[in-house]
Amino acid sequence: MSGRPLDVLEASLEEEVTVRLKGGEEYVGVLTGYDQHMNLVLEDDEDTTIIRGDNLVSIKP
């Protein structure tokens, strides 16, 4: 896996990821989409969450 952020996101599509935000919140879900600004779409059993890329601190595939 390449170390470039968008390559990591591409490799993580349809996989479970953990996302940490600037405020310390963490979200866990299946990465179902992203864009060039690293805005993310996460889904879990009940919800779809859209996270703005400028709030991200880390993404763990």
GUROBA-414400 format. One line per field, with one value per residue: residue number from 1; residue in three letters; chain; x, y, z of N, C-alpha, C, O in turn. Coordinates in steps of 0.02 Angstrom, whole numbers, plus 50000, padded with zeros to 5 digits. Example, Ala and Ser with C-alpha at 12.3 -4.5 7.8 and 13.67 -1.06 7.14 Angstrom:
2
resi (1  2)
resn (ala  ser)
chain (A  A)
n_x (50660  50642)
n_y (49716  49888)
n_z (50390  50354)
ca_x (50615  50684)
ca_y (49775  49947)
ca_z (50390  50357)
c_x (50660  50645)
c_y (49835  50002)
c_z (50390  50394)
o_x (50712  50670)
o_y (49834  50057)
o_z (50423  50402)
//
This chain:
61
resi (1  2  3  4  5  6  7  8  9  10  11  12  13  14  15  16  17  18  19  20  21  22  23  24  25  26  27  28  29  30  31  32  33  34  35  36  37  38  39  40  41  42  43  44  45  46  47  48  49  50  51  52  53  54  55  56  57  58  59  60  61)
resn (met  ser  gly  arg  pro  leu  asp  val  leu  glu  ala  ser  leu  glu  glu  glu  val  thr  val  arg  leu  lys  gly  gly  glu  glu  tyr  val  gly  val  leu  thr  gly  tyr  asp  gln  his  met  asn  leu  val  leu  glu  asp  asp  glu  asp  thr  thr  ile  ile  arg  gly  asp  asn  leu  val  ser  ile  lys  pro)
chain (A  A  A  A  A  A  A  A  A  A  A  A  A  A  A  A  A  A  A  A  A  A  A  A  A  A  A  A  A  A  A  A  A  A  A  A  A  A  A  A  A  A  A  A  A  A  A  A  A  A  A  A  A  A  A  A  A  A  A  A  A)
n_x (50042  50029  50099  50033  49899  49771  49785  49788  49658  49587  49624  49562  49426  49262  49300  49317  49353  49437  49410  49481  49440  49474  49420  49433  49341  49294  49255  49190  49171  49114  49206  49134  49146  49241  49323  49430  49461  49470  49351  49242  49136  49055  48982  48876  48785  48661  48671  48725  48868  48939  49094  49187  49339  49428  49418  49481  49599  49662  49659  49628  49654)
n_y (49941  50109  50259  50377  50485  50482  50364  50272  50288  50244  50109  50070  50074  50013  49945  49925  50068  50174  50335  50482  50639  50819  50867  50760  50659  50495  50394  50243  50145  50082  50130  50210  50305  50446  50604  50719  50812  50744  50724  50614  50470  50371  50218  50129  49998  50064  50201  50335  50430  50585  50657  50802  50838  50933  50920  50805  50706  50582  50426  50260  50116)
n_z (50000  49956  50030  50006  50045  49974  49903  50007  50055  49942  49940  50054  50033  50056  50169  50348  50444  50564  50616  50674  50743  50751  50872  50956  50945  50891  50753  50690  50551  50390  50254  50125  50029  49963  49930  49835  49931  50044  50110  50191  50178  50288  50336  50447  50529  50544  50512  50402  50389  50354  50342  50353  50271  50324  50460  50499  50589  50596  50505  50519  50435)
ca_x (50000  50067  50090  49996  49834  49716  49796  49767  49585  49564  49634  49519  49356  49222  49331  49305  49406  49426  49426  49486  49430  49510  49391  49445  49290  49313  49201  49208  49121  49139  49219  49099  49162  49284  49339  49498  49470  49469  49285  49230  49069  49059  48918  48874  48723  48601  48681  48776  48900  48984  49144  49227  49410  49467  49412  49516  49666  49691  49617  49661  49620)
ca_y (50000  50171  50304  50437  50482  50461  50293  50234  50289  50200  50039  50057  50075  49955  49915  49962  50114  50215  50404  50527  50709  50869  50873  50699  50608  50441  50360  50180  50126  50059  50186  50197  50356  50501  50647  50745  50852  50694  50717  50542  50442  50310  50186  50073  49961  50106  50271  50358  50489  50621  50693  50850  50823  50980  50900  50742  50702  50519  50373  50194  50063)
ca_z (50000  49953  50086  49988  50079  49932  49888  50066  50055  49888  49961  50112  50014  50076  50228  50409  50463  50623  50599  50732  50724  50790  50939  50993  50931  50845  50717  50659  50501  50326  50209  50062  49980  49982  49873  49835  49992  50098  50141  50194  50191  50328  50350  50493  50520  50544  50493  50355  50416  50309  50382  50314  50273  50365  50530  50510  50617  50574  50479  50527  50396)
c_x (50044  50053  50052  49924  49777  49723  49775  49691  49557  49569  49588  49444  49323  49253  49313  49366  49386  49452  49427  49481  49468  49485  49401  49394  49318  49250  49229  49152  49155  49146  49186  49112  49208  49294  49410  49513  49472  49405  49268  49156  49080  48989  48927  48806  48662  48611  48732  48803  48946  49029  49184  49301  49450  49461  49452  49584  49699  49637  49657  49622  49619)
c_y (50062  50214  50367  50431  50457  50388  50249  50232  50242  50126  50020  50059  50008  49915  49956  50005  50148  50285  50445  50599  50755  50874  50812  50644  50556  50410  50296  50162  50102  50121  50171  50250  50409  50545  50675  50789  50809  50698  50642  50527  50376  50283  50133  50040  50006  50174  50279  50423  50519  50664  50738  50837  50870  50967  50838  50751  50638  50471  50308  50142  49997)
c_z (50000  50014  50070  50015  50034  49910  49946  50069  50001  49908  50018  50096  50030  50133  50289  50427  50529  50606  50664  50708  50771  50861  50982  50981  50884  50815  50687  50611  50438  50281  50141  50009  50008  49920  49881  49895  50054  50140  50137  50204  50226  50339  50402  50484  50511  50512  50437  50383  50364  50351  50336  50325  50316  50440  50548  50542  50594  50548  50485  50487  50434)
o_x (50092  50001  50039  49893  49739  49673  49746  49662  49510  49524  49575  49403  49351  49234  49296  49422  49327  49509  49379  49514  49492  49525  49379  49403  49361  49199  49286  49093  49216  49098  49207  49091  49214  49277  49445  49571  49476  49405  49279  49119  49110  48942  48977  48772  48615  48562  48776  48764  48987  49006  49212  49323  49502  49495  49457  49622  49758  49579  49713  49565  49592)
o_y (50066  50207  50407  50379  50414  50353  50195  50179  50205  50086  49961  50047  49955  49858  50015  49981  50152  50293  50442  50618  50734  50883  50811  50588  50570  50402  50295  50163  50102  50158  50126  50243  50417  50525  50657  50803  50834  50678  50611  50566  50330  50321  50097  50054  49988  50203  50237  50468  50484  50704  50715  50826  50850  51000  50820  50797  50638  50476  50303  50126  49948)
o_z (50039  50046  50115  50008  50056  49898  49936  50084  50013  49895  50030  50140  50018  50145  50283  50424  50547  50583  50703  50659  50823  50907  51040  51006  50842  50849  50663  50629  50432  50271  50106  49952  50069  49865  49928  49909  50110  50198  50085  50234  50199  50351  50403  50434  50475  50488  50427  50399  50334  50392  50286  50381  50343  50479  50607  50526  50575  50567  50459  50503  50409)
//
